[in-house]
Amino acid sequence: MTCSSAKYVLGIDLGTTSVKVVLFDTRLKTVTDSCSLQTNCDVMDETRGHVKEQDPVRIITTLDQCMRSLPKEKLHDVICIGASGQMHGVLFWKSNTGCEWFSSHSCGRRFRPQNVSRLITWQDGRCTTSFLSSLPKPESHLNVSTGFGCASILWYTRHSPEFLAKFTASGTIQDYVVSMLCGLEVCLMSVQNAASWGYFNTTTKQWNTEILKGAGFPVHLLPMPVDSGSIAGQTCSEWHGIPANTPVGAALGDFQCSVYSCMKDKTDAVLNMSTSAQLTFLMPADFTPASVPDELSSIAYFPYFHNTYLAVAAALNGGNVLATFVGMLTSWMKEFGVEVSDSDVYSKLIECALTQPSTDLRVTPTLLGERHNPSSLAAVSQISPTNLSLAHAMRAICAGIIANLATMMPPRMLTVAGVNRILGSGSALSRNEALRQEVERAFPFPVEYGKDLDSAVGVAMVFNDKLDSIH
């Protein structure tokens, strides 16, 4: 039975493929209820395969479905809302008319998007290497890549300015939700999300306005930066039973929130491997990044909380490499008239790899390149008649994925930083023992698994801790 004095923080994560909501009990310091659903919101365009866009209406519909699954009596006791989500992407809308509020008997007040664009995601590839090289250098320690908000807006400035003329505001999908919940005229964007767009100086916490103006950028579309962890406003209406005037935090980055959900000590490093892969640790409190980007560096410094930074090796190649290999095998077998499910093939591959503890076959797994080296492609070498089995191939792919990460962030860097252990998380690690073996072979630290990163939990913890510090 729920104690009537219980209060909750609602955590929302608007991910690339799913939406998750959690209720975090402020007294028990634990999640009491949660729901996660796939959004199925990708907009397919066969003629433009490099364009990656999503339908915000489907995302908000999925968010509503998740909210309806939470206990109504607990939603009445929510005292703060925190939202995180996929970074880098950009959505456009018209201020004051970006959504329509309506009521339904079953779930109270909610909103539906109107006068909004599609969400251009972090996976978008329309900004080619040549286009990016034509852009002015940012006054920031972070490079600008395709899929970054400012790069996407600059692309539209040159190729379709009439598209931008239809809108007056922009932000990430999580910024949009916060803006609609609070009825904000101006989008307030946390330093975390602003840094992910490019052309943002995390030291001064300001956009590179003059540089962008010189490139013809419509600077009126830029959100207003605020500190990560600050309150953006209050709900302008009752929402799914949550009272009006409930504080809402400025939206945060899903990566930082996922780390917050898991990192217990400053000497922890966190390794997450799902679709892509990230290895990160906390920099010393007095660390200040350079004022210009190092385009060849494989390490990025993401703003965290309280003016600190995470050192991050963010590999584009992780579980997606294994998924591509599985898909290749199933499609080959289909051509031979054999139907086998992806999950069966994956399970068999792992089983094979565990019979082959090591291999001299070498796989460079950079199918998607890397941000610091976008032109690098995958390669297979050291092929001989004795290492052509599936066991050798799967072991070599697993070893290659981890070796790529260890090249980006060498074990010595972790040692110098004072890291004592690695917390392993993510679906690719949890289901693949061969991959875990390669992690332990490459990194000479104790590795603890099962520390699942969870952005929805992390953002709820951030604002719960903020409430604690206030009180």
Secondary structure by P-SEA (a helix, b strand, c coil): cccccbbbbbbbbbcccbbbbbbbcccccccccbbbbbcccbbbbcccccbbbbcaaaaaaaaaaaaaaccaaaaaaccbbbbbccccbbbbbbccccccccccccccccccccccccccccccccccaaaaaaccccccccccccccaaaaaaaaacccaaaaaaccccccaaaaaaaaaacccbbbbcaaaaaaaccccccccccaaaaaaaaccccccccccccccccccccccccccccccccccccccaaaaaaaaccccccbbbbbbccbbbbbbbccccccccccccccccbbbbbcccccccccccccccaaaaaaaaaaaaaaaaaacccccaaaaaaaaaaaaaaccccccccccccccccccccbbbbccccccccccaaaaaaaaaaaaaaaaaaaccaaaaaaacccbbbbbcaaaaacaaaaaaaaaaccccccccccccaaaaaaaaaaaaaaaac
